[in-house]
């Protein structure tokens, strides 16, 4: 296999004084590009919903070995799916400012290699979970990968304004996988955690899409703000926020959580709805960035409080 042009140039520079350092820099650049294919900033948010779900399912710490195995399998699964997603989206990524620096757009990684990388990571993740965790966790991970790649990336994203709503099922899988890793089953609490993340996803992503509507329109992606406009997007954000907060409280009751979780869910949920109302009351997209940033913090705090509640108060 031949090296990408920039890497080949670095490798050739090794014959000159200081060339070895150029080769090392080139290899680091390639490694960094493959890591970028996995979208590491997204992976941490997926995994922060996995471990607390495991803690709740176990009624305490489920064991460091099981947690490490599940987290590693989840990282590989998410990374593989994200790499395939970038392979599939390389045509529209070239048209969007937000994604114009991705490895495939810059030509640092060849499309076929990115696709192979994603498929290999995905297969390893399923095999790893099956051998070190259990068959159900592996099957759920495989289903999430398939849904994200086939249903969302290749169909929903390019055809419907409901792409984020339906496609959010893939991002809502990690807590269910975590629960299954501990119990070997999917119980009502796991289903409720799935719904919490599922209903959190639209307001989170629609806030971002308000900020990037021009990008999506340029790429021909039918995001809600592009097709239905800002006002309808804001209305849907408020609606989903009102659906989300009661679900967090219902989960708390079903899982018999204590005051720490309920206080966080109530205060955080109230703030979430407040940010959503602030967005709809203001003109244009003012407030969208604040809502987007808070939504990330909200989900992280909710799940951290869930784990802390079980570990400290149970």
C-alpha positions as CSV (number, residue, x, y, z in Angstrom):
1,X,0.0,0.0,0.0
2,X,1.3,3.5,-0.8
3,X,1.3,6.2,1.8
4,X,-0.8,9.3,1.5
5,X,1.2,12.1,-0.2
6,X,1.8,14.1,3.0
7,X,3.0,11.0,4.9
8,X,5.2,9.8,2.0
9,X,6.9,13.2,1.9
10,X,7.6,13.0,5.6
11,X,8.9,9.5,5.2
12,X,11.2,10.6,2.4
13,X,12.5,13.4,4.5
14,X,14.0,10.8,6.9
15,X,17.0,10.6,4.5
16,X,17.9,14.2,5.2
17,X,19.2,15.7,8.4
18,X,16.3,15.7,10.9
19,X,14.3,13.4,8.6
20,X,13.6,10.9,11.3
21,X,11.8,13.5,13.3
22,X,9.7,14.4,10.2
23,X,8.8,10.7,9.8
24,X,7.7,10.5,13.5
25,X,5.6,13.7,13.0
26,X,4.0,12.2,9.9
27,X,3.2,8.9,11.7
28,X,1.7,10.9,14.6
29,X,-0.4,12.9,12.1
30,X,-1.8,9.7,10.6
31,X,-2.5,8.2,14.0
32,X,-4.2,11.4,15.1
33,X,-6.3,11.2,11.9
34,X,-7.5,7.7,12.6
35,X,-8.3,8.7,16.2
36,X,-10.3,11.6,14.8
37,X,-12.3,9.2,12.7
38,X,-13.7,7.7,15.9
39,X,-15.0,11.1,17.0
40,X,-13.6,10.9,20.6
41,X,-15.4,13.9,21.9
42,X,-18.7,12.2,21.2
43,X,-17.6,8.8,22.7
44,X,-17.0,10.2,26.2
45,X,-20.6,11.4,26.3
46,X,-21.9,8.0,25.2
47,X,-19.8,6.2,27.9
48,X,-20.8,8.6,30.7
49,X,-24.3,7.1,30.4
50,X,-22.9,3.5,30.5
51,X,-21.1,3.3,33.8
52,X,-23.8,4.9,36.0
53,X,-26.3,2.5,34.5
54,X,-24.1,-0.3,35.5
55,X,-23.8,1.1,39.0
56,X,-27.6,1.3,39.4
57,X,-28.1,-2.2,37.9
58,X,-25.6,-3.6,40.4
59,X,-26.9,-1.7,43.4
60,X,-23.3,-0.5,43.9
61,X,-19.9,-0.8,42.1
62,X,-20.2,-3.7,39.6
63,X,-16.5,-4.6,39.7
64,X,-13.7,-2.8,37.9
65,X,-13.0,-5.7,35.5
66,X,-16.6,-5.7,34.2
67,X,-16.7,-1.9,34.0
68,X,-13.4,-1.8,32.1
69,X,-14.5,-4.5,29.7
70,X,-17.8,-2.9,29.0
71,X,-16.3,0.6,28.6
72,X,-13.6,-0.7,26.2
73,X,-16.2,-2.6,24.1
74,X,-18.4,0.5,24.0
75,X,-15.5,2.7,22.9
76,X,-14.7,0.3,20.1
77,X,-18.3,0.1,19.0
78,X,-18.9,3.8,19.0
79,X,-15.5,4.5,17.3
80,X,-16.2,1.9,14.6
81,X,-19.6,3.3,13.9
82,X,-18.3,6.8,13.8
83,X,-15.5,5.9,11.4
84,X,-18.0,4.3,9.0
85,X,-20.3,7.4,9.4
86,X,-17.4,9.6,8.3
87,X,-16.8,7.4,5.3
88,X,-20.5,7.6,4.3
89,X,-20.7,11.3,4.9
90,X,-17.5,12.4,3.2
91,X,-19.5,13.9,0.3
92,X,-21.5,16.3,2.5
93,X,-18.7,16.8,5.0
94,X,-16.8,18.7,2.2
95,X,-19.7,21.1,2.0
96,X,-20.0,22.0,5.7
97,X,-17.6,24.3,7.5
98,X,-18.0,22.4,10.7
99,X,-16.8,19.1,9.1
100,X,-14.4,20.5,6.5
101,X,-11.3,19.6,8.6
102,X,-12.2,15.9,9.0
103,X,-9.5,13.4,7.8
104,X,-11.3,12.2,4.7
105,X,-12.1,15.7,3.5
106,X,-8.4,16.7,3.9
107,X,-7.3,13.5,2.2
108,X,-5.1,12.3,5.1
109,X,-6.9,9.0,5.2
110,X,-8.2,7.2,2.1
111,X,-11.9,6.4,2.1
112,X,-11.4,2.6,1.7
113,X,-9.0,2.5,4.7
114,X,-11.4,4.6,6.8
115,X,-14.3,2.2,6.0
116,X,-12.1,-0.9,6.7
117,X,-11.0,0.7,10.0
118,X,-14.6,1.3,11.1
119,X,-15.7,-2.3,10.2
120,X,-12.7,-3.8,12.0
121,X,-13.3,-1.8,15.1
122,X,-17.0,-2.7,15.0
123,X,-16.3,-6.4,14.7
124,X,-13.7,-6.4,17.4
125,X,-16.1,-4.6,19.7
126,X,-18.8,-7.2,19.3
127,X,-16.4,-10.1,19.7
128,X,-14.8,-8.4,22.8
129,X,-18.2,-7.8,24.5
130,X,-19.3,-11.4,23.7
131,X,-16.2,-12.9,25.1
132,X,-15.6,-10.7,28.2
133,X,-19.1,-9.4,29.1
134,X,-22.1,-11.4,27.8
135,X,-23.9,-12.2,24.6
136,X,-26.8,-9.8,25.2
137,X,-24.4,-6.8,25.6
138,X,-22.7,-7.8,22.4
139,X,-25.9,-8.2,20.5
140,X,-27.2,-4.8,21.7
141,X,-23.9,-3.2,20.6
142,X,-24.1,-4.8,17.2
143,X,-27.7,-3.6,16.8
144,X,-26.8,-0.1,17.8
145,X,-23.9,0.0,15.2
146,X,-26.1,-1.4,12.5
147,X,-28.9,1.1,13.2
148,X,-26.5,4.1,13.4
149,X,-24.8,3.2,10.1
150,X,-27.6,1.8,8.0
151,X,-30.7,3.4,9.2
152,X,-29.4,6.8,10.4
153,X,-26.3,7.5,8.3
154,X,-27.4,6.1,5.0
155,X,-31.1,6.8,5.1
156,X,-32.6,9.0,7.9
157,X,-30.0,11.7,7.9
158,X,-30.5,12.5,4.2
159,X,-34.3,12.0,3.9
160,X,-36.3,13.2,6.8
161,X,-36.5,16.0,9.4
162,X,-37.0,13.3,12.0
163,X,-33.5,12.0,11.4
164,X,-32.3,13.0,14.8
165,X,-35.5,11.8,16.6
166,X,-35.4,8.3,15.2
167,X,-31.7,8.1,14.8
168,X,-31.3,9.0,18.5
169,X,-32.1,5.4,19.3
170,X,-28.5,4.5,18.5
171,X,-27.1,7.1,21.0
172,X,-29.6,5.9,23.6
173,X,-28.2,2.3,23.5
174,X,-25.1,2.7,25.8
175,X,-27.0,2.7,29.2
176,X,-29.0,-0.3,28.0
177,X,-25.8,-2.1,27.1
178,X,-24.4,-1.2,30.5
179,X,-27.4,-2.5,32.3
180,X,-27.3,-5.7,30.3
181,X,-23.6,-6.1,31.0
182,X,-24.5,-6.4,34.7
183,X,-27.8,-8.2,34.7
184,X,-27.8,-10.2,31.5
185,X,-31.3,-8.7,30.8
186,X,-33.1,-5.5,29.8
187,X,-35.5,-4.5,32.6
188,X,-37.9,-1.6,32.9
189,X,-35.2,0.7,34.4
190,X,-33.0,0.1,31.4
191,X,-35.9,0.9,29.1
192,X,-36.5,4.2,31.0
193,X,-32.8,5.1,30.7
194,X,-33.1,4.5,27.0
195,X,-36.0,6.9,26.8
196,X,-34.2,9.5,28.9
197,X,-31.3,9.7,26.4
198,X,-33.7,9.3,23.5
199,X,-35.8,12.3,24.5
200,X,-32.7,14.3,25.4
201,X,-31.2,14.0,22.0
202,X,-33.6,16.1,19.9
203,X,-33.4,19.3,21.9
204,X,-29.6,18.8,22.3
205,X,-29.0,18.4,18.6
206,X,-31.7,20.8,17.4
207,X,-30.0,23.5,19.4
208,X,-26.8,22.8,17.5
209,X,-28.6,22.6,14.2
210,X,-30.0,26.1,14.7
211,X,-26.4,27.3,14.9
212,X,-25.4,25.3,11.8
213,X,-28.5,25.7,9.7
214,X,-26.6,27.3,6.8
215,X,-24.1,24.4,6.8
216,X,-26.9,21.8,6.6
217,X,-28.7,23.7,3.9
218,X,-25.5,23.9,1.9
219,X,-25.1,20.2,2.2
220,X,-28.7,19.4,1.4
221,X,-29.3,17.7,4.8
222,X,-33.0,18.1,5.8
223,X,-32.5,19.2,9.4
224,X,-35.6,20.6,11.1
225,X,-34.5,24.3,11.0
226,X,-33.7,24.0,7.3
227,X,-37.1,22.5,6.3
228,X,-39.5,23.8,9.0
229,X,-37.7,26.9,10.1
230,X,-36.5,28.3,13.4
231,X,-39.9,28.8,15.1
232,X,-41.0,25.2,14.6
233,X,-37.6,23.9,15.8
234,X,-37.8,26.0,18.9
235,X,-41.3,24.7,19.6
236,X,-40.2,21.1,19.2
237,X,-37.3,21.8,21.6
238,X,-39.7,23.0,24.2
239,X,-42.0,20.0,23.6
240,X,-39.2,17.4,24.0
241,X,-37.8,19.2,27.0
242,X,-41.2,18.8,28.7
243,X,-41.3,15.1,27.8
244,X,-37.7,14.5,29.0
245,X,-37.9,15.8,32.6
246,X,-40.8,13.7,33.8
247,X,-39.0,10.6,32.4
248,X,-36.0,11.3,34.5
249,X,-38.3,11.4,37.6
250,X,-40.2,8.3,36.6
251,X,-36.9,6.4,36.2
252,X,-35.9,7.6,39.7
253,X,-39.0,6.1,41.2
254,X,-38.7,2.9,39.3
255,X,-35.1,2.5,40.3
256,X,-35.8,3.5,43.9
257,X,-33.2,6.3,43.8
258,X,-32.6,8.6,46.8
259,X,-32.8,12.4,47.3
260,X,-29.5,13.1,45.6
261,X,-30.7,11.9,42.2
262,X,-34.1,13.5,42.5
263,X,-32.7,16.8,43.5
264,X,-30.3,16.8,40.6
265,X,-33.0,15.6,38.2
266,X,-35.5,18.2,39.4
267,X,-33.1,21.2,39.5
268,X,-31.4,20.2,36.2
269,X,-34.7,19.5,34.5
270,X,-36.1,22.8,35.6
271,X,-33.0,24.6,34.2
272,X,-33.2,22.6,31.0
273,X,-36.8,23.8,30.5
274,X,-35.8,27.3,31.4
275,X,-33.1,27.3,28.7
276,X,-35.6,26.0,26.2
277,X,-38.1,28.7,27.0
278,X,-35.4,31.4,26.9
279,X,-34.6,30.2,23.4
280,X,-38.2,30.4,22.1
281,X,-38.8,33.8,23.7
282,X,-35.7,35.4,22.0
283,X,-35.5,36.4,18.4
284,X,-33.4,34.4,15.9
285,X,-31.0,31.8,17.3
286,X,-30.0,33.7,20.4
287,X,-29.9,31.3,23.3
288,X,-29.2,28.2,21.1
289,X,-25.6,28.0,22.0
290,X,-26.3,28.3,25.7
291,X,-28.9,25.5,25.5
292,X,-26.6,23.2,23.6
293,X,-23.8,23.7,26.1
294,X,-26.1,23.2,29.1
295,X,-27.6,20.1,27.6
296,X,-24.2,18.3,27.6
297,X,-23.6,19.4,31.2
298,X,-27.2,18.4,32.2
299,X,-26.9,14.8,30.9
300,X,-23.4,14.3,32.5
301,X,-24.6,15.6,35.9
302,X,-27.8,13.6,35.7
303,X,-25.9,10.3,35.2
304,X,-23.1,11.2,37.6
305,X,-25.7,12.0,40.3
306,X,-27.4,8.6,39.5
307,X,-24.1,6.8,40.2
308,X,-23.3,8.9,43.3
309,X,-26.8,8.4,44.7
310,X,-26.4,4.6,44.5
311,X,-22.8,4.4,45.7
312,X,-23.2,6.9,48.6
313,X,-26.8,6.6,49.8
314,X,-27.9,3.1,49.0
